[in-house]
Amino acid sequence: MCYVNNFNDPYEPKAIELLQGKGKIFKRDMANLIDEVRRVLPEVFKSEDYAAKRDATM
């Protein structure tokens, strides 16, 4: 059993059931995803495409 964020109601997390041993894999994969987002996201905000779209909305 694992609880994940419920974006509709943060006070009621969602329970997901994982097969035995899959929790560690899920945890590792989530850590890898967070590392990748932290690495890539700053570059996205530095891109010319992002700047152009941002400026177009202002």
A tleap script that builds the chain and sets N, CA, C and O, in Angstrom:
source leaprc.protein.ff14SB
mol = sequence {
  NMET CYS TYR VAL ASN ASN PHE ASN ASP PRO
  TYR GLU PRO LYS ALA ILE GLU LEU LEU GLN
  GLY LYS GLY LYS ILE PHE LYS ARG ASP MET
  ALA ASN LEU ILE ASP GLU VAL ARG ARG VAL
  LEU PRO GLU VAL PHE LYS SER GLU ASP TYR
  ALA ALA LYS ARG ASP ALA THR CMET
}
set mol.1.N position { 0.856 -1.163 0.000 }
set mol.1.CA position { 0.000 0.000 0.000 }
set mol.1.C position { 0.904 1.228 0.000 }
set mol.1.O position { 1.916 1.288 0.698 }
set mol.2.N position { 0.505 2.191 -0.798 }
set mol.2.CA position { 1.284 3.424 -0.929 }
set mol.2.C position { 0.293 4.568 -1.082 }
set mol.2.O position { -0.717 4.430 -1.771 }
set mol.3.N position { 0.574 5.677 -0.455 }
set mol.3.CA position { -0.281 6.847 -0.582 }
set mol.3.C position { 0.404 7.875 -1.471 }
set mol.3.O position { 1.596 8.149 -1.330 }
set mol.4.N position { -0.377 8.438 -2.391 }
set mol.4.CA position { 0.128 9.469 -3.290 }
set mol.4.C position { -0.772 10.694 -3.176 }
set mol.4.O position { -1.901 10.610 -2.693 }
set mol.5.N position { -0.258 11.816 -3.622 }
set mol.5.CA position { -0.988 13.068 -3.522 }
set mol.5.C position { -2.283 13.021 -4.328 }
set mol.5.O position { -2.331 12.469 -5.427 }
set mol.6.N position { -3.311 13.602 -3.766 }
set mol.6.CA position { -4.583 13.793 -4.456 }
set mol.6.C position { -4.665 15.283 -4.769 }
set mol.6.O position { -4.910 16.095 -3.877 }
set mol.7.N position { -4.462 15.640 -6.024 }
set mol.7.CA position { -4.413 17.049 -6.397 }
set mol.7.C position { -5.771 17.729 -6.264 }
set mol.7.O position { -5.837 18.952 -6.132 }
set mol.8.N position { -6.854 16.956 -6.298 }
set mol.8.CA position { -8.188 17.532 -6.115 }
set mol.8.C position { -8.479 17.846 -4.655 }
set mol.8.O position { -9.195 18.802 -4.355 }
set mol.9.N position { -7.933 17.053 -3.752 }
set mol.9.CA position { -8.134 17.262 -2.319 }
set mol.9.C position { -6.882 16.806 -1.573 }
set mol.9.O position { -6.761 15.628 -1.239 }
set mol.10.N position { -5.958 17.715 -1.311 }
set mol.10.CA position { -4.693 17.331 -0.691 }
set mol.10.C position { -4.842 16.740 0.714 }
set mol.10.O position { -3.895 16.155 1.239 }
set mol.11.N position { -6.014 16.884 1.321 }
set mol.11.CA position { -6.236 16.304 2.643 }
set mol.11.C position { -6.717 14.857 2.571 }
set mol.11.O position { -6.903 14.208 3.600 }
set mol.12.N position { -6.917 14.352 1.346 }
set mol.12.CA position { -7.352 12.967 1.155 }
set mol.12.C position { -6.446 12.290 0.139 }
set mol.12.O position { -6.811 12.170 -1.031 }
set mol.13.N position { -5.266 11.844 0.567 }
set mol.13.CA position { -4.353 11.192 -0.377 }
set mol.13.C position { -4.973 9.928 -0.967 }
set mol.13.O position { -5.852 9.309 -0.367 }
set mol.14.N position { -4.500 9.564 -2.148 }
set mol.14.CA position { -4.973 8.367 -2.836 }
set mol.14.C position { -4.125 7.179 -2.406 }
set mol.14.O position { -2.898 7.269 -2.354 }
set mol.15.N position { -4.773 6.083 -2.101 }
set mol.15.CA position { -4.069 4.849 -1.765 }
set mol.15.C position { -3.952 4.008 -3.028 }
set mol.15.O position { -4.938 3.789 -3.732 }
set mol.16.N position { -2.755 3.545 -3.305 }
set mol.16.CA position { -2.573 2.618 -4.420 }
set mol.16.C position { -1.925 1.349 -3.876 }
set mol.16.O position { -1.054 1.387 -3.007 }
set mol.17.N position { -2.376 0.242 -4.414 }
set mol.17.CA position { -1.859 -1.042 -3.964 }
set mol.17.C position { -0.825 -1.528 -4.964 }
set mol.17.O position { -1.085 -1.587 -6.165 }
set mol.18.N position { 0.340 -1.872 -4.460 }
set mol.18.CA position { 1.426 -2.365 -5.295 }
set mol.18.C position { 1.732 -3.810 -4.924 }
set mol.18.O position { 1.567 -4.220 -3.776 }
set mol.19.N position { 2.175 -4.562 -5.902 }
set mol.19.CA position { 2.591 -5.930 -5.633 }
set mol.19.C position { 3.819 -5.918 -4.727 }
set mol.19.O position { 4.573 -4.946 -4.695 }
set mol.20.N position { 4.004 -7.000 -4.001 }
set mol.20.CA position { 5.135 -7.105 -3.087 }
set mol.20.C position { 6.443 -6.841 -3.833 }
set mol.20.O position { 6.687 -7.419 -4.892 }
set mol.21.N position { 7.273 -5.973 -3.278 }
set mol.21.CA position { 8.562 -5.644 -3.880 }
set mol.21.C position { 8.511 -4.496 -4.870 }
set mol.21.O position { 9.550 -3.938 -5.220 }
set mol.22.N position { 7.320 -4.133 -5.327 }
set mol.22.CA position { 7.195 -3.058 -6.319 }
set mol.22.C position { 7.279 -1.673 -5.688 }
set mol.22.O position { 7.534 -0.690 -6.384 }
set mol.23.N position { 7.068 -1.586 -4.377 }
set mol.23.CA position { 7.153 -0.294 -3.702 }
set mol.23.C position { 8.539 0.314 -3.803 }
set mol.23.O position { 8.677 1.520 -4.012 }
set mol.24.N position { 9.560 -0.504 -3.657 }
set mol.24.CA position { 10.938 -0.015 -3.767 }
set mol.24.C position { 11.231 0.461 -5.181 }
set mol.24.O position { 11.924 1.459 -5.377 }
set mol.25.N position { 10.701 -0.256 -6.161 }
set mol.25.CA position { 10.893 0.143 -7.561 }
set mol.25.C position { 10.172 1.457 -7.822 }
set mol.25.O position { 10.713 2.348 -8.477 }
set mol.26.N position { 8.943 1.580 -7.308 }
set mol.26.CA position { 8.168 2.811 -7.462 }
set mol.26.C position { 8.910 3.981 -6.820 }
set mol.26.O position { 9.010 5.055 -7.413 }
set mol.27.N position { 9.427 3.776 -5.619 }
set mol.27.CA position { 10.173 4.821 -4.917 }
set mol.27.C position { 11.397 5.249 -5.720 }
set mol.27.O position { 11.662 6.443 -5.863 }
set mol.28.N position { 12.141 4.279 -6.244 }
set mol.28.CA position { 13.330 4.578 -7.046 }
set mol.28.C position { 12.954 5.345 -8.311 }
set mol.28.O position { 13.607 6.325 -8.670 }
set mol.29.N position { 11.894 4.891 -8.984 }
set mol.29.CA position { 11.463 5.553 -10.211 }
set mol.29.C position { 11.000 6.986 -9.949 }
set mol.29.O position { 11.267 7.880 -10.752 }
set mol.30.N position { 10.311 7.208 -8.834 }
set mol.30.CA position { 9.862 8.561 -8.493 }
set mol.30.C position { 11.058 9.462 -8.188 }
set mol.30.O position { 11.066 10.632 -8.571 }
set mol.31.N position { 12.058 8.927 -7.506 }
set mol.31.CA position { 13.271 9.704 -7.220 }
set mol.31.C position { 13.986 10.065 -8.518 }
set mol.31.O position { 14.476 11.184 -8.669 }
set mol.32.N position { 14.047 9.116 -9.457 }
set mol.32.CA position { 14.667 9.390 -10.755 }
set mol.32.C position { 13.888 10.449 -11.524 }
set mol.32.O position { 14.481 11.321 -12.160 }
set mol.33.N position { 12.562 10.376 -11.468 }
set mol.33.CA position { 11.733 11.375 -12.145 }
set mol.33.C position { 11.983 12.766 -11.569 }
set mol.33.O position { 12.136 13.732 -12.317 }
set mol.34.N position { 12.024 12.868 -10.260 }
set mol.34.CA position { 12.267 14.162 -9.614 }
set mol.34.C position { 13.637 14.708 -9.996 }
set mol.34.O position { 13.774 15.899 -10.277 }
set mol.35.N position { 14.646 13.853 -10.009 }
set mol.35.CA position { 15.987 14.285 -10.420 }
set mol.35.C position { 15.974 14.810 -11.851 }
set mol.35.O position { 16.587 15.837 -12.144 }
set mol.36.N position { 15.277 14.108 -12.738 }
set mol.36.CA position { 15.216 14.513 -14.149 }
set mol.36.C position { 14.482 15.843 -14.308 }
set mol.36.O position { 14.925 16.707 -15.064 }
set mol.37.N position { 13.377 16.010 -13.608 }
set mol.37.CA position { 12.626 17.269 -13.681 }
set mol.37.C position { 13.475 18.418 -13.155 }
set mol.37.O position { 13.487 19.499 -13.744 }
set mol.38.N position { 14.176 18.199 -12.066 }
set mol.38.CA position { 15.044 19.249 -11.513 }
set mol.38.C position { 16.169 19.616 -12.475 }
set mol.38.O position { 16.629 20.757 -12.491 }
set mol.39.N position { 16.604 18.661 -13.265 }
set mol.39.CA position { 17.678 18.913 -14.220 }
set mol.39.C position { 17.154 19.632 -15.466 }
set mol.39.O position { 17.800 20.554 -15.965 }
set mol.40.N position { 16.002 19.221 -15.963 }
set mol.40.CA position { 15.491 19.703 -17.247 }
set mol.40.C position { 14.699 21.003 -17.120 }
set mol.40.O position { 14.819 21.880 -17.975 }
set mol.41.N position { 13.904 21.139 -16.083 }
set mol.41.CA position { 13.001 22.281 -15.976 }
set mol.41.C position { 13.698 23.637 -16.044 }
set mol.41.O position { 13.207 24.519 -16.748 }
set mol.42.N position { 14.806 23.848 -15.356 }
set mol.42.CA position { 15.471 25.151 -15.482 }
set mol.42.C position { 15.874 25.474 -16.923 }
set mol.42.O position { 15.832 26.633 -17.336 }
set mol.43.N position { 16.261 24.460 -17.678 }
set mol.43.CA position { 16.636 24.682 -19.077 }
set mol.43.C position { 15.429 25.098 -19.912 }
set mol.43.O position { 15.552 25.914 -20.825 }
set mol.44.N position { 14.274 24.539 -19.600 }
set mol.44.CA position { 13.049 24.897 -20.327 }
set mol.44.C position { 12.760 26.380 -20.148 }
set mol.44.O position { 12.418 27.068 -21.110 }
set mol.45.N position { 12.896 26.873 -18.931 }
set mol.45.CA position { 12.597 28.274 -18.664 }
set mol.45.C position { 13.640 29.223 -19.249 }
set mol.45.O position { 13.395 30.426 -19.331 }
set mol.46.N position { 14.781 28.710 -19.651 }
set mol.46.CA position { 15.807 29.529 -20.299 }
set mol.46.C position { 15.640 29.562 -21.816 }
set mol.46.O position { 16.312 30.344 -22.488 }
set mol.47.N position { 14.765 28.735 -22.365 }
set mol.47.CA position { 14.661 28.606 -23.819 }
set mol.47.C position { 13.999 29.832 -24.451 }
set mol.47.O position { 13.195 30.521 -23.823 }
set mol.48.N position { 14.357 30.082 -25.699 }
set mol.48.CA position { 13.759 31.186 -26.450 }
set mol.48.C position { 12.281 30.935 -26.699 }
set mol.48.O position { 11.479 31.870 -26.690 }
set mol.49.N position { 11.918 29.681 -26.920 }
set mol.49.CA position { 10.518 29.334 -27.164 }
set mol.49.C position { 9.661 29.695 -25.956 }
set mol.49.O position { 8.583 30.269 -26.105 }
set mol.50.N position { 10.138 29.361 -24.763 }
set mol.50.CA position { 9.405 29.707 -23.547 }
set mol.50.C position { 9.290 31.225 -23.411 }
set mol.50.O position { 8.215 31.739 -23.104 }
set mol.51.N position { 10.385 31.941 -23.636 }
set mol.51.CA position { 10.374 33.402 -23.509 }
set mol.51.C position { 9.381 34.023 -24.481 }
set mol.51.O position { 8.665 34.958 -24.125 }
set mol.52.N position { 9.334 33.510 -25.702 }
set mol.52.CA position { 8.410 34.044 -26.705 }
set mol.52.C position { 6.961 33.801 -26.282 }
set mol.52.O position { 6.128 34.702 -26.380 }
set mol.53.N position { 6.664 32.609 -25.820 }
set mol.53.CA position { 5.291 32.300 -25.389 }
set mol.53.C position { 4.912 33.097 -24.150 }
set mol.53.O position { 3.779 33.564 -24.032 }
set mol.54.N position { 5.848 33.253 -23.231 }
set mol.54.CA position { 5.599 34.043 -22.025 }
set mol.54.C position { 5.302 35.488 -22.402 }
set mol.54.O position { 4.345 36.080 -21.904 }
set mol.55.N position { 6.127 36.057 -23.285 }
set mol.55.CA position { 5.944 37.447 -23.687 }
set mol.55.C position { 4.642 37.648 -24.450 }
set mol.55.O position { 4.026 38.711 -24.360 }
set mol.56.N position { 4.219 36.633 -25.204 }
set mol.56.CA position { 2.980 36.732 -25.978 }
set mol.56.C position { 1.753 36.762 -25.068 }
set mol.56.O position { 0.718 37.310 -25.448 }
set mol.57.N position { 1.855 36.191 -23.896 }
set mol.57.CA position { 0.700 36.157 -22.993 }
set mol.57.C position { 0.619 37.379 -22.092 }
set mol.57.O position { -0.391 37.587 -21.420 }
set mol.58.N position { 1.656 38.178 -22.072 }
set mol.58.CA position { 1.652 39.349 -21.186 }
set mol.58.C position { 1.208 40.585 -21.902 }
set mol.58.O position { 1.148 41.658 -21.302 }
savepdb mol mol.pdb
quit
